[in-house]
Amino acid sequence: MTKMIEQYLAELKAALAGADPALVQDALYDAEEHLRAEMSEAGTDAEARWTGIVEAYGSPDEVAQAYRETEVTVARALKAPAPVRPKGALGRFFGVVIDPSAWGALFYLVFALVTGTFYCVFVSVMLPLSIGLIPVLVGVPLLLAFFASVRAISLAEGRLVEALLGVRMPRRPRAMLQQGDWTARVKHWFTDGRTWTTILYMLLQQVLGAVYFSIVMIGLGLSTTLIALPIIQMFEPDPLIQIGGYGYLLQPWATPLVIAAGFLGCILTLHLVRLIGKGHAAYAKAMLVGRYSDAPDQAIAA
């Protein structure tokens, strides 16, 4: 029974060659879950009913085609209305203000410090603790729980990346070994390269989150200071700029220039944030999903 399902999944994976890795992961998960449920319900007649189960669900080629078509339909349905694209170089430059991808990236880069800190602390505490407790057996279930948590966090992070950075990420968990005892499962997770790239992603996210947060805060902080400084100075008799014990007042002719520089800084920061967001989206997909060809053939979703 298991071999028949594995053969079906291998053919489905081949039929989805060239598709988005996130789509492949979702399709394999759904197929595994459905076929396992049907075979389990059939009981002792499972092998005899295999042909009928496959015909009801669809051949690998049919399922692959259905997923490709559904992906296009869902992507169109979920796609937000495209913002009005200003014409000309200046229009495109200032148009970043109404670009949803720029604001989504801004929120993600600020929030990444929080998620990155949690990821890093979780891995730094749980992984050494689980491995260290293996000799007293307590570490075995703890290690299994840790690996399961890593996969759940990977899925949650993917949903966050897709929502804020706009790149397609898996909507189903990654496959994991079903056969064998707990030692086989631990061995499988240890040898699955995607497990370790996900853990590395979680460790690095704190550093990246701190860098992202600093870039956003420095860029927007300096820009808003330039905008607010001349306005506050109008109502404050004492110089706001203090350097080396000397106070400096902005001349009236410099006020509009300083405010314009502040607005320009905000625009440049949004451009930089959007660029970083695109780069992080590609990085997250490579680390959390990668090429689905690296997934073991003899696996089922659970």
Beta strands, then each sheet from edge to edge (+ up, - down):
strand 1: 241-243
strand 2: 246-248
sheet 1: 1+ 2-
end
